[in-house]
Amino acid sequence: MRMHKLGCVNSNWWKHTVRTPWNTAAVLTALATSSGFAQTPMPSIPPLPEPVNTGESLTQPVASESNATPAAPTREAAIQKYSLGECLEIARTNQPTLKAAQQSLAAAQAGLQSLCNIHKFTTILAPEIPTRRQQAQLGVIVAEAEVQKVHQEINYDVSRLYWSFVYARQQQTTADDVITLLDEAIKNAKRILDAGVPDPKGKLNTFSVYALEDTLDDVRKKRVLAVTGQQLALAALKEAMGVEQTTALEPRDTELPVMKGKLVLEEVVRYAIERRPELIQASTGLVAFQLEATAQSQRRFTLQVPTFAAGSDIHSRTLPQPVRNGEYRPGAISPEMPSTLVGRRKDRTLRASVLAGRQESLYEKSLNLVKLEATNTYLSYQSATDRLELTQARYESAKKMVEQARLAAVASQDPELVFRSEALAGKAQAEYLEAVFEHIKVLTALERVTGGAVHPAYPGR
């Protein structure tokens, strides 16, 4: 289930849109000329950005992720620009968490091989050896699922942090544009007021300058947050990629993509049940627990028999804990199996059977948690999609409003009309950009939740 790129959100106001014939300098110059005051013309107001359709086919296949791994950047190199796909490949090569999961898989395979190497006559003294081999095979499946799980988590972490940086950089670009615009407008307004130029409408006064300065301060604060956001996102991205913080790299993309596609709740839940590695681990673990009762029943004339947990730490994997501090988020059940069972064969077998029954509850809880997460993520996707459509429509209306205000201001010589319109349009543009980012985040989450069945076709991937 692929989500295709529809376009991108463009924050460069000067380069990607056609300028309208009106600008603040024209109105202010007209006011100045009426009293014989000449001023330096101010640059024209940059039009608001709009999504740019790249002309790509919406059904164009996504580039394969099996391409050759790009070389990891060195700390001495100049800043290198990497696409999302290149960042993912570097993470799959360098991320210690993935290396640890692969080493755990190798250890499980080695354990299975060691059981297979035991001479068949050994089963006379340890008749449960064939059952232990079956459990070891299941352990390899669990370890393979863990590697798959880490892969999916790397895709999620790198993708989200990559687009977080792009989003913050677009925020800074937009803020820089607005700061330039307001700064020039304030300078021109002050020149006219200092020269005593009369305003026919009586709206260009000291208070209007104060309002512009207040707006400028707010934009500058947002720019500071955007710069900090880039630094935080880039630092986290480097950690997710498994490279040092001193490595000179940046995401190559400069604009957020607008994604297109339709999802259905039932499909999302079904994909999650079929493909989530956590459920593979839980169901495989259940079979291993059930086999433990068989293994215990095969050992006679002993009061102490090691379990399969003696060769592995079944509690080593971190499980989500419940949260009930105003937000309901249920937690998972941890597995329970001692390394040794003590007692007569009948008693040991009974205890192993009870623990296997407990493991059934663990699998049922895991299944319910996967269904809940899939449902919640889909509902977030639906909400983000609806918000994206609404903010896009509002943004389009705001652009039309600005164009009409600029034309009206030429005739009325009312710069305040344009300033108010520009402020509303700028707010609509910021909300649209934020909605696009939220949509990307939830699509990235859906890829993890569905085990990769939902595959956003991000550019450069």
C-alpha positions in Angstrom: 0.0 0.0 0.0 2.0 2.9 -1.3 1.5 6.6 -0.5 2.6 8.7 -3.4 4.0 12.2 -3.6 1.5 14.8 -4.7 3.7 17.8 -4.5 5.7 19.8 -2.0 5.2 22.8 0.3 7.4 25.7 -1.0 8.7 28.3 1.5 10.7 30.4 -0.9 8.4 33.3 -1.5 10.6 35.0 -4.1 11.4 32.3 -6.5 8.4 30.1 -7.1 5.4 32.3 -7.5 4.4 35.2 -9.8 4.5 38.6 -8.2 1.3 40.7 -8.1 1.4 44.3 -9.4 0.9 45.8 -6.0 3.5 46.4 -3.3 3.8 48.4 -0.1 6.3 50.7 -1.7 3.8 51.8 -4.3 1.3 52.9 -1.7 3.9 54.5 0.6 5.6 56.2 -2.4 2.2 57.6 -3.5 1.7 59.1 0.0 5.2 60.5 0.0 4.9 62.0 -3.5 1.7 63.8 -2.6 3.6 65.9 -0.1 6.8 66.2 -2.1 8.7 63.7 0.0 10.9 61.2 -1.9 12.0 57.9 -0.4 14.0 54.9 -1.4 11.7 52.3 -2.9 11.2 49.2 -0.9 11.3 45.7 -2.4 8.0 44.3 -3.5 6.1 42.1 -1.1 6.9 38.4 -2.0 3.8 36.4 -2.8 2.9 33.5 -0.5 4.3 30.1 -1.4 2.1 27.4 -2.9 2.6 23.6 -3.3 4.6 22.8 -6.4 3.6 19.7 -8.4 6.8 18.2 -9.6 5.1 16.5 -12.6 6.0 13.1 -11.4 3.6 10.2 -12.0 1.7 9.4 -8.9 2.1 5.8 -9.7 5.8 5.9 -10.3 7.5 3.0 -8.4 9.6 3.9 -5.5 13.3 3.6 -5.9 14.6 0.3 -4.5 16.1 0.5 -1.0 18.6 -2.3 -1.9 21.0 0.1 -3.7 24.6 0.2 -2.7 25.2 1.7 0.7 26.6 5.2 0.5 29.8 5.8 2.3 29.3 7.3 5.8 30.5 10.9 5.9 33.7 11.8 7.7 33.9 14.4 10.3 36.6 16.3 8.4 34.5 16.6 5.2 32.4 19.7 4.3 28.7 19.5 4.9 27.3 16.8 2.7 23.7 16.6 1.6 22.0 13.2 1.9 18.6 12.1 0.7 16.3 10.1 2.9 17.2 6.9 1.2 20.9 7.5 1.8 20.3 8.3 5.4 18.4 5.1 5.8 21.2 3.0 4.2 23.8 4.6 6.5 21.6 3.9 9.5 21.2 0.2 8.5 25.0 0.0 8.3 26.0 1.9 11.4 23.2 1.7 14.0 24.4 -0.2 17.1 20.9 -1.4 17.9 20.6 -3.2 14.6 24.1 -4.7 15.1 23.1 -5.9 18.5 20.0 -7.5 17.1 22.0 -9.2 14.4 24.5 -10.5 16.9 21.6 -11.9 19.0 20.4 -13.7 16.0 23.8 -15.1 15.3 24.0 -16.3 19.0 20.6 -18.0 18.6 21.7 -19.7 15.4 24.9 -20.8 17.2 22.8 -22.2 20.1 20.7 -24.2 17.7 23.8 -25.5 15.9 25.3 -26.6 19.2 22.1 -28.7 20.0 22.2 -30.2 16.6 25.8 -31.2 17.1 25.0 -33.2 20.2 25.4 -37.0 19.6 22.2 -38.8 19.3 23.2 -41.2 22.1 23.1 -38.3 24.5 19.3 -38.4 24.4 19.5 -41.5 26.6 20.6 -39.3 29.5 18.8 -36.2 28.3 15.6 -37.3 26.4 14.4 -33.8 26.1 17.1 -32.8 23.7 14.9 -33.1 20.6 12.4 -30.8 22.2 15.2 -28.3 23.1 16.1 -28.3 19.4 12.6 -27.3 18.5 12.6 -24.6 21.1 16.0 -23.4 19.8 14.5 -23.2 16.2 11.7 -21.1 17.6 14.4 -18.9 19.3 16.0 -18.2 15.9 12.5 -17.1 14.6 12.1 -14.8 17.6 15.6 -13.3 16.9 14.9 -12.9 13.2 11.7 -11.0 14.1 13.7 -8.8 16.4 16.0 -7.8 13.6 13.0 -7.1 11.4 11.5 -5.0 14.3 14.7 -2.9 14.6 14.7 -2.4 10.8 11.2 -0.9 11.0 12.1 1.2 14.0 15.1 2.6 12.1 12.9 3.5 9.1 10.5 5.3 11.5 13.2 7.2 13.5 15.3 8.3 10.5 12.3 9.3 8.4 10.6 11.3 11.2 13.8 13.1 12.2 14.8 13.7 8.6 11.5 15.5 7.9 11.6 17.2 11.3 14.8 18.9 10.2 13.3 19.9 6.8 10.2 21.3 8.5 12.2 23.4 10.9 14.3 24.7 8.0 11.2 25.7 6.1 10.0 27.5 9.2 13.2 29.4 9.3 13.1 30.3 5.6 9.5 31.5 6.0 10.5 33.5 9.1 13.4 35.1 7.3 11.2 36.2 4.4 8.6 37.7 6.8 11.4 39.4 8.8 12.8 41.0 5.7 9.3 42.2 4.6 8.3 43.6 8.0 11.7 45.3 8.6 11.5 47.1 5.2 7.8 48.1 5.8 8.7 49.5 9.2 11.6 51.5 7.8 9.5 53.0 5.1 6.6 53.8 7.4 9.0 55.5 9.8 10.4 57.6 7.0 7.0 58.8 6.0 6.0 59.6 9.6 9.2 61.4 10.3 8.7 63.5 7.2 5.2 64.4 8.3 3.5 62.9 5.3 -0.3 63.1 5.7 -2.2 59.9 5.4 -5.6 60.5 3.6 -7.1 57.5 5.5 -5.6 58.3 8.8 -4.4 54.7 9.3 -0.7 55.1 9.0 0.4 56.3 12.4 2.7 55.6 15.3 0.4 52.9 16.6 0.5 51.0 13.4 4.3 51.1 13.4 4.2 49.7 17.0 1.9 46.9 15.8 4.3 46.0 13.0 7.2 46.0 15.4 5.3 43.7 17.8 4.6 41.3 14.9 8.3 41.4 13.9 9.3 40.4 17.5 7.0 37.5 17.4 8.4 36.3 14.1 11.9 36.6 15.3 11.0 34.4 18.3 9.6 31.8 16.0 12.7 31.9 14.0 14.8 31.2 17.1 12.6 28.2 17.8 13.0 27.0 14.2 16.8 27.3 14.4 16.8 25.3 17.6 14.5 22.8 16.1 16.9 22.1 13.3 19.8 21.6 15.7 17.7 19.2 17.9 16.4 17.2 14.9 19.8 17.0 13.3 21.5 15.8 16.5 18.8 13.1 16.9 19.1 12.1 13.2 22.8 11.6 13.5 22.3 9.3 16.5 19.6 7.4 14.6 22.0 7.0 11.7 24.8 5.8 14.0 27.2 8.5 13.1 29.1 10.9 15.4 27.7 14.2 16.3 30.7 16.0 14.7 29.8 14.5 11.3 29.0 17.2 8.8 25.8 16.2 7.1 22.3 17.6 6.4 19.1 16.4 4.7 19.1 17.2 1.0 15.4 18.0 0.8 14.4 21.6 1.3 10.6 21.2 1.1 8.1 18.9 2.8 6.3 16.6 0.3 2.5 16.6 0.1 1.5 12.9 0.1 -1.5 11.4 -1.6 -3.3 8.1 -1.0 -6.3 6.4 0.6 -6.3 4.1 3.6 -9.0 1.9 5.2 -9.1 1.1 8.9 -9.8 -2.6 8.3 -6.8 -2.9 6.1 -4.5 -1.1 8.5 -5.5 -3.4 11.4 -5.2 -6.5 9.2 -1.7 -5.6 8.0 -0.7 -4.9 11.6 -1.9 -8.4 12.7 -0.2 -10.1 9.8 3.1 -8.3 9.7 4.1 -6.9 13.1 7.3 -8.6 14.4 6.0 -8.3 18.0 3.1 -10.7 17.3 5.5 -13.1 15.5 7.6 -13.1 18.7 4.6 -13.5 21.0 3.1 -16.4 19.0 6.4 -18.1 18.6 7.1 -17.7 22.3 3.8 -19.3 23.1 4.8 -22.5 21.2 8.1 -22.5 23.0 6.4 -22.3 26.4 4.0 -25.1 25.4 6.9 -27.3 24.4 8.4 -26.7 27.9 5.8 -28.9 29.4 6.7 -31.7 27.0 10.4 -31.3 27.8 9.8 -31.5 31.6 7.7 -34.6 31.2 10.5 -36.3 29.3 13.0 -36.1 32.2 12.5 -38.8 34.9 14.3 -39.6 38.1 15.4 -36.0 38.8 14.1 -33.2 40.9 15.7 -30.3 39.1 15.5 -29.7 35.3 16.7 -26.5 33.5 14.2 -24.8 31.3 14.8 -23.2 27.9 15.2 -19.9 29.8 18.4 -21.2 31.2 20.0 -20.6 27.8 18.4 -17.2 27.1 17.1 -14.2 28.9 13.5 -14.0 28.0 13.1 -10.8 30.0 15.8 -8.9 28.1 13.5 -7.1 25.7 12.0 -3.8 26.9 8.2 -3.9 27.1 6.0 -0.8 27.0 4.8 0.2 30.5 1.2 1.4 31.2 0.5 5.1 31.4 -2.5 6.4 33.3 -1.5 10.0 34.1 -4.4 11.6 32.2 -3.6 9.5 29.1 -4.7 5.9 28.7 -1.9 3.7 27.3 -2.0 0.1 28.3 1.2 -1.8 28.8 2.3 -5.3 27.8 2.7 -8.4 29.9 6.2 -9.6 30.5 7.0 -13.3 30.0 7.6 -15.5 33.0 9.7 -18.7 33.1 12.3 -19.6 35.7 15.6 -21.0 34.5 15.0 -24.2 36.5 11.9 -26.1 37.5 12.2 -28.1 40.7 10.1 -31.1 41.9 8.8 -34.4 40.6 8.1 -34.9 36.9 4.4 -34.5 37.4 4.7 -31.3 39.4 7.3 -29.8 37.0 5.1 -30.6 34.0 2.1 -29.0 35.7 3.9 -25.8 36.5 5.3 -25.6 32.9 1.7 -26.0 31.6 0.4 -23.2 33.9 3.2 -20.9 32.7 2.3 -21.8 29.1 -1.3 -20.8 29.8 0.0 -17.5 31.2 1.9 -17.0 27.9 -1.4 -17.4 26.0 -2.6 -14.4 28.0 0.5 -12.5 27.0 -0.1 -13.3 23.3 -3.8 -12.1 23.7 -2.7 -8.9 25.3 -0.1 -8.3 22.6 -2.7 -8.9 19.9 -5.0 -6.4 21.6 -2.3 -3.8 21.9 -1.4 -4.1 18.2 -5.0 -3.7 17.2 -5.4 -0.7 19.5 -2.2 1.0 18.2 -3.3 0.3 14.6 -6.7 1.8 15.2 -5.4 4.9 17.0 -2.8 5.5 14.4 -5.4 5.3 11.6 -7.6 7.7 13.4 -4.7 10.1 13.7 -4.1 9.7 10.0 -7.7 10.4 9.2 -7.6 13.5 11.4 -4.3 14.7 9.9 -5.7 14.2 6.4 -8.9 16.2 7.1 -6.8 19.0 8.7 -4.5 19.0 5.7 -7.4 19.5 3.3 -8.9 22.2 5.5 -5.7 24.2 5.9 -4.9 23.9 2.3 -8.3 25.3 1.3 -7.8 28.1 3.9 -4.4 28.8 2.5 -5.7 29.1 -1.1 -8.4 31.5 0.1 -5.8 33.6 2.0 -3.7 34.0 -1.2 -6.8 35.3 -3.1 -7.6 37.6 -0.2 -4.0 39.1 -0.3 -4.2 39.6 -4.1 -7.6 41.4 -3.7 -6.3 43.5 -0.8 -3.2 44.6 -2.8 -5.4 45.7 -5.7 -7.8 47.5 -3.4 -4.9 49.2 -1.6 -3.6 50.8 -4.8 -6.9 52.7 -5.3 -7.5 53.4 -1.6 -3.9 54.1 -0.6 -4.4 52.0 2.5 -1.3 50.0 3.4 -2.9 48.8 6.6 -5.4 46.7 4.6 -2.5 44.8 3.0 -0.6 44.4 6.3 -3.7 42.8 7.9 -4.2 40.5 4.9 -0.6 39.5 4.8 -0.7 38.6 8.5 -3.7 36.4 8.0 -2.3 34.8 5.0 1.1 34.2 6.7 -0.8 32.5 9.6 -2.7 30.3 7.1 0.6 29.4 5.4 2.2 28.4 8.7 -0.8 26.3 9.6 -0.7 24.6 6.2 3.0 23.8 6.6 2.4 22.4 10.1 -0.5 20.2 8.8 1.7 18.8 6.1 4.3 17.9 8.7 1.7 16.2 10.9 0.5 14.3 7.9 4.0 13.0 7.2 4.6 12.0 10.8 1.4 9.9 11.0 2.2 8.3 7.6 5.7 7.4 9.0 4.0 5.9 12.1 1.6 3.9 9.9 4.5 2.3 8.1 5.9 1.0 11.4 2.5 0.0 12.7 1.6 -2.0 9.6 5.0 -3.7 9.4 5.9 -1.8 6.2 2.6 -2.5 4.4 1.9 1.2 4.2 5.0 2.5 2.3 5.1 6.3 1.8 6.9 7.0 -1.5 9.0 9.9 0.0 11.3 11.6 -2.5 14.8 10.3 -2.6 13.9 7.1 -0.8 
